[in-house]
């Protein structure tokens, strides 16, 4: 009986450990320069909602892209849900008036008071379709706190040119440090998921469990020949589900997007609601899309649900293994922590403790989500990652 209880946890942790070792032993291949990338036009799309704290810095940061590349423009999608004054749109408008790149910046509005990030992106997509004559530009969809390095931009374009089959690419999110001890613990644990689910996929197209990352997504025009809109609430996982159900290709870029960590634990728990809601949206999304699921589709969905649940199950089983003097599972966890911290260049006893604490906090986030789903109505429109004053570049 003990073996049956421990087996799923062992299988998941060994798979995670194996992929982490793969990442540790491989490096991103040198990417050849590609001149043809400059011929395309690119629209950087920013859905903004209560971004008063950070929006000026965001515009200022991406003005350097406008300075270096004449084929890039910025499109900000505001929402009528905002009640704070001045609104984000008002701040953007005032900033653009004094910018020498004002002609390449545009603000549009989403009037849907019940919308989410996906609603705003779909408004942007409709606007771009209406404004485009002939071929659509390539869209790059950003969270307002996302920062890609200017020097990585041409490398990313060259990478994309060498992966012509993929229709959607994602930069890898790399959270900045936080002053909160508990948030630091969560972010160290996030290092594990980044290595296994995201960075490994950027090293090899054979890794099957990567997924689009919502912080920065680069979308080729061909995608819109297959799907009309982004799925709600445009969390990473629902988009991956929709791409799979439509037989579309996507890949991860071996370059990082710096993003802000949650400012506090309250927000860290609140923002997990739409994320986990998206994780378990596969069958609801298929039903909404009126797609007839084959046996392969059903197995795919159940398989991914099992993988996601296995993470929390393995954490839950860890203290049980310790209580029964079964040390192999704790040793696997410990090796994983060391690999994660070595790759992050943050190896220390304190960070090891934080990382281990992060496992418990991750499980607590999932339990919080279950309580909210089972006992309270879920309104995804009100959940949002709060911003702090600035983000390092």
N, C-alpha and C positions, 0 to 999 in steps of 0.2 A: 504493500500500500504506500509506504514511504517513497518508493521509487516512482510510482505513478504520480504522486503529488509533486515530486521534484523534477520529473523529466521535462515538462514544458519550460520550466525556468532554466534548466541546463541548456536545452536546445537554443533558446533565444539568446542567452548570455554568451554561449559559444559562437553563435553566428555573429553577434555584435563584436566579440573579441577578434574573430577571424578577419572581419572586414577592417577593423581598426588596425590590425597588423599589416594588412594589405596597404592601407594608406601610409603607414609609417615607413614602408619599404619602397614606395613609389613616389616619383616626383612628376609634376606636370611637364609634358614634353614641350620643347621649344616650339613656339608657334611662328610659322613663316609670315613675313609681312605681306599684306594683300592690298594693292593699290585700288582695286575696283570698289572697295568698301565706301570710298568717299563719294561715289556717284549716287548713292541712295540718299533719300531725305529721311530725317528722323524727327519725330515729335515726342518730346519728353512730357508725359502726362502726370499731373499731380492732383489726385483727389484730396481736397483739403476740408477739414472740419474741426473748428476750434483750434486752429494752429497759430493763434496770435503770438505765442511765446517764441516760436521758432521760424516763422515764415520768412522774415526778413533775411535771416541767415541762410535759409534754403535758397532763396532767389539769388543772393549774393554769391553763394557757392557755385551755382550752375550758370551764372553769367560768364564764368571762365570758359565753359564749354562753348557758349555763344561766341566768345572772343576768338577761339581757336578753330571753330568749325562753322562755316557759313550755311551748312545743310542741316543745322539743328534749330528747332524752335521749341518754346515752352508753352504748354497749355495747362492752365489751372482750372479745376472744376470745383466751384464752391457749391454749397448747399443751403437751401432756405431753412434748414433745421437750426442754424445758428441763431442764438439770441443775444450773445455777448456783443457789446459795442466797444470799440469798432469791430466789425466783423473781419474775418480773414480776407474776404474779397475786397473790403475797403482798404485794408493795409496793402494788399497787392497792387490795387489801382494807384494808390498814392506813391508806392515805390516805383512802379513802372513809369510814372510821369517824369521822374528824374533820371531814368536810365537811358543810356544811348542805344540800348537794344530793345526799346519799347515796341518797335514794329514787329519784333519776333517773339513777343510775349502776348498771350491772350487769356482773358478770364471769361468763362461761361458758367452758367448756373444750372444746378439740378433743383427743380421745384418740387420734387417728391419728398414730402415730409416724413415718409415711412421708409425711405431708402437707406442703403448701406454703402460701403465702399464700391461694391459692384454696380450699384445704381449710378453712381457718379462716373465710373469708367464707361458704362454703356452710353451715358449721355455724351461723353467725349467721343466715343466711337461713332455715334450717329452724327455728331457735328463734323467730324473729320470726313466721313463718307459724303456728307452734303457739300463740303468745301472742296473735295478732291475732284479733279477732272482727269479721268483716266486711272492710273494706278495709285493705290493707297501708299502712304509713307509707312515706314517701320515705326511701330509704337514702342516706347520704353516707359513702362508704368512704374512710378516711384511712390513709396510711402514718403511723407513729408520729411521724416528724419533720416532718410536713406542718403548715403554719401558714397558714390563710386569714385575711385581715384581717376583723375584726368589722364594719367599715363596708362591706365588700364583700358581706356576706351578703345583706342585703335587696336590693341591686342585682342580685345573681345570681338571686334568686328572681323579681324582676321580669322579668329577661331570659328566664328559663325560661317564664314565663307568656306571653311574646310569641313563643315558639317551641314551640307545642303539639305538633308532630308528633314531635319528638325524644323518645326514651325514656331516653337517657343523655347526661349532660353532664359535661364535665371542666374543672376549673380548670387553668391552665397552670403547669407546674412552673418555678420560678426558683431555681436552686441558689445557695446562699450561697457566699461566698468561702472559700478554703482557704489554710492557711499553706504548703502545698506548691507550689513553682513549677510542677511538672509537672501537678499536679491543676488549678491555675489555668489552665494552657494548655488542658487538656481542657475545662474549663468555658467558656472563651471560645469554643472551637469549638462547644460545645453551644448557644451563642447562635444560631449559624446554623441548626441543626436546629429550634430553638424558633421562630424567625421563620418558617421555610418550612413546616414540618409542622403547627405548632400555632397560633401567633398569627395567621397569615394566615387560617386557617379561622374564627377568632373574629370576624374583620372581614367575612367574606363566606361565605355558604352555598354559593357557586358553586365555592369551592376544594375540589377533590375528594379531596385526599390528607391530610386531617387524620385523627386517630385518638384513641380514648379514652386518657386519661393515668391511669395507675394510682395516682399520688400522692394524688389527690382526685377521686373520681367520685361524681356525684349521679344516683341511679337512680330513675326513676318506677316505680310499682307495675305498670303495664301491661307492663313488660318481662317479668315472670315468667309472663305468659300465653303467651309465645312460647318462652322458654328456661327450663329448670329450675334451672340452676346456672351459676356462673362456670367458664370453661375453665381448666385447669391450664396454666401456673403463674400465671395471672392477670396476666401481663405485658400491656402495652397492646395489642400487635399481635394476639395470639391472640383477645382479646376483640373487636377490630375485625373480624377474620376471621369470628368466629361471628355477629356482628351482621349482617354483609353476607350470609352464607350463609342467614340467616333473614329477610332483607329488612327489617331493623330500622333505625331512625334514631338518629343520635347527632350531637352537636355539641360544639364547644369554647366555653367561657365566656371572655369577654375580661377575666378577672381572674386574678391570679397566686396560686399556692401557693408559699410559701417552703419549700424543702427543703434538707437538708444535702448538701453535696458529699461525695464519698468522702473519708475521712480520710487516705488515702495511696494510692500507686499500686498496691500489692498488692491492696487492696480494689477499686480502680477496674477492675482487670483481672478479678478474680474475679467481681464482680457483673455483668460483661458477658455471662457464660456463659448465664444464663437469659434475658437480653434477646435475644441473637442466636438462642438456641434457639427463642424465641417467634416471632421474625421469620420463620423458615423452617419454621413449623409448619402452614401453610395446608392442605396436602393431607393431612397426618396428622390434623388436626382434622376435616376433612371426612369422612375415612374412619371416624374414631372416632364421629362423629355419624351415620354411616350415611346420608349425604346423597348423592344421585345428582347428580354434577356435570354441568352443561350445558357447551356449548362456551364460553359467556360466562363461566361460573364458572372454567373452566380458563384462559382468557385473562386473567382478572382476577388469578388467583394468579401466573401466570407473569409478568404485567406488573409486579406489585409486587415479585416477586423481582428482576426486572431493574432496577427503580428503586433498590432497596436496594444491589444489587451495583454499580450505576453510581457511587454515592458513592465506594466504595473503588477502583473502577477509575480514576476521574478523579484521585484522589490518587496512585495508582500511576503513572499516565501523566505526571504533572506533571514529574518529573525527566527523563523521556525527551524531553518537548517542549523542555525547557531544553537538553538535550544536543544536540538537532538544530536549535538556534537558531530554534525556533518559539515566538514570544513572545506570541501571542494568548491561549493558554490561561493562562499565568502572569498576564497582565494581567487576565483575568477573575477569577482567584483574588484578586488584589490589590484589585480594585474591591470584591469581595465582602467581604473582610476590613475594608475601610474602612467600608462600609455597616453591617456588623454592629457594629463598635465605636462608630460614631456613634449608632446607635439605642440601644446600651447605655450611652451617655455615658461611654465608657471609651477614647476615642481617644488613643493615644500610641504612640511608636515601640516602647517595651517591650511594650505589649500587642499590637501588631501582630506582633512577633516571637513572643510566646506563642501567638497565634492560629495563626500559620503552623506552629509546632511542634505545636500541637494536631491539625492535619491528619495529621501523621506518627504521633502517638500513637493517633489514631483508627484508622488503618490497622493499627498494631501490635496493637490490641485485636482486630481482626477476624482477623488472622493467628493470634493466640493462641487464639482460639475455634476456628479450623479445626484447629489442632494438637490441641487437647483433644478435639474431636469425632472426629477420625480415629484418634487413638492411645490414647485413654483412655475408660473408661466415664464417662458423665455422670450424676451424681446431683444433681438440682436441689434436693433438700431441704437441702443443706448450704450453699448459696450465700445470702448475706445481706449487705445494706449495713450496715457498721458505723456506730455512732453516736458522736458526740462529746458533750461535756458540755452544750452549750446551742446554741440557734439564735436568731438575732435576730428580733424581731417587727416 
